Amino acid sequence: MSLAQRLANEAEKEGVDVELALQLLDYFKAKTAARGHVDVPDVVDPAQPTHNQALLCWRRYNQFLVCLNENDGDKSACKKIDYLARATCPVAWLAEWKEQREEGTFPGVASPHLPDDDEE
């Protein structure tokens, strides 16, 4: 079943205008095509199949810090692992770990706090 067919079925089930939903789909397809291909790594780790992703989050965040250390704090060299950590970890955890890094009490990998840690 195609994406358009699934969208039409869901729109009909929810009582939404099917034509409007399909027009919106076309709009987003055109917008995506105009932007070009964006290479985004897969967030799902087949080695971690459980619903509880806490360990995966912790591992990815620490891998990001290791990458920062290896690249002298150059965040652009660690874009992929930064994306994976942010996609896996709850925002509240990231904020708490940032505070801990600022205070020097973070229990994971030691890495200097960067002023642009919050920027995407």
N, C-alpha and C positions, 0 to 999 in steps of 0.2 A: 504494500500500500504506500503510495507516495505521500510526501509531506502535505501537499495540497489536499489530498483526499482525507488524511487524518485531521487536518485543520478544519475542513468543511464538516466532518462528522462531529468534532468537538463543538464547533460553533452552533450547529443545529441542536446538539444535546443541551447546550447552555442557553439556547434561545437568542443567540446573537445572529445578526444579519450575515449570512454566509458570503454574499458578494463582497461586503465590506471587509470581512476577514481575509478573503482571497486578495483583495486589492492591497490590503496592508502587507500581506506576504510578498506580493510583487514589489511593493515599495522597499521593503527591507532587503529583498534580493538585489534590487538595482543599487541600493545604497552600499551594500556589501561588495558588489562587483566594482563599483566606482572606487572603492577604497583599495582594492587589490587583495591579493592573498596575504593573510596574516598567519604566520606560523606560531601556533599556540600549542605548547606541549600538553599531552594527555595528563589529566589530574589524577586519574584512577591508577592505583598501583596494584597490579594483580597479585603481588606477593603479600598484600595486606587486604584480604577480602572481607574482613569483618566490618560491621557498621561503626564500631568505635575506632575513630581515626586519630586518637590522641597520640599514640606512639609514632604514627607516620608524620603527624604535624610536628612533634618534637624533633624527630630525625631531620625533617626537611628544613626546619628553622635553624638547627645547628649546622647543617650542611651549607646553608646560606652564609652563616657567620664564618665558617671555615673558608668559604670562597672569598669573602671580604678580606680575611687575613692574608690569603695567598695572593690577592691582587691589590694589596696596599689600600684597601677601602674603596676601590673602584667598583661602584655598584653596577655600572654598565656591563662589566665583564660577568656579572652574576645574575643577569636578567631572568634567565630560565628558572634557576633554583629559587630566586626571589618570588617569581610568579607562582611556582608550585607551593612554596611556604604560605604565601598570602591566600592562595585558593584553598588550602587544606586547613589552615588554622583559624579559629574564631578571632574576630577583631579584638575582643576583650583580652584574650591571651597575649596577642601581639602587643597590645598597649601595656599590659602588665610586665611583659618581658623587656620592653623598651625602658620602662621605669627602672627595672632591676638592673639593666645594663648601665643606665645613667648613674645609679647609686653604687655600682660595683658589687651587687649582691646576686647577679644572675648565676644560677647553678650550672649552666651549660658552658659552651665554648666561649672563652674570653675573646671579646672583640670590642674595639672602641665604638662608642656611640657616634653615629654620624648625624649631623644636623638635618639632613634630608631623608631620614629613615621613614618618615610618613608618606613621602611623595611616591606616587605610583609610577 
